[in-house]
Amino acid sequence: MAKTRKYLKRTVAVSAAALAAFALQPASAGAAEGPAGNGGVDTKIVGGTPAEEGEFPFMVRLSMGCGGSIYAPDLILTAAHCVDGSGPDDSITVTAGVNDLEDSNAVTAQSTEVTVAPGYNGQGKDWALIKIDKELDLPALNIAKDASFNEGDFEIAGWGADSEGGSQQQNLLKATVPFVDDATCGSAYGSSFIAEEEICAGLVGEGGVDACQGDSGGPMFRKDDNDAWVQVGIVSWGQGCARPDYPGVYTEVSTFAGDIEEAAAGLGS
Ligand code: ARG
């Protein structure tokens, strides 16, 4: 218990920063806990369940309170709003290789440099690459290079809040969220939603399952035709968490695949 509480304290400031960075994030914490229409199973991420050991070996936790995915042995893909801009940066600790962040088997690495999406200004283009000081001996997550995977059911995972206004998690949680088309997402969010750069997912009209504060930067992914995981999104923002009429908004990875590749090359990978 004491351990958990200490961990929570560390992330409070970060959550506040993440909230401030996003106009659409209400600062209020509230309700939204409880059964998520999944038959009364104990619900987490929001509306998720614990990940199996080693199920998502490409998942990492970042010390500022975000998620990320292994793009290459020494590169982490995350959200632009999780980092401080491009350039040398040794402030970020990456925790990898475990579901339980307190697990002694955790592998840690330190950031050396960050590249934020060219033209990022707080709306859309919410991606960044973090170069780290060692090569992780863990599988990378391939990114979608075209729009063909931008449909169907997606997996999300993270150590973020398990309810709107809830606490960060010590153990990795996962959930499945269906694709939401641009028209539906646009009618929820108006001009805040940039269809060419963002992709939405969630249970519209129902709610209960979603990413939430602290999941930002983590991947949304699905299986490709060879049954391998492919990343289609990066957790970016939403109005609250798991609200029936507000799906989660994710960076549309396929749109930026070329830019991400270029940024990776620029970081010497
Ligand atoms: N911006 C949040 C963060 O920094 C992620 C919010 C995702 N919200 C959602 N409803 N899907 O962690």
Residues whose N, C-alpha, C, O or C-beta is under 5 A from the ligand:
A	BS01	LIG	A18 D210 A211 C212 Q213 G214 D215 S216 S236 W237 G238 Q239 G240 C241 A242 G248 V249
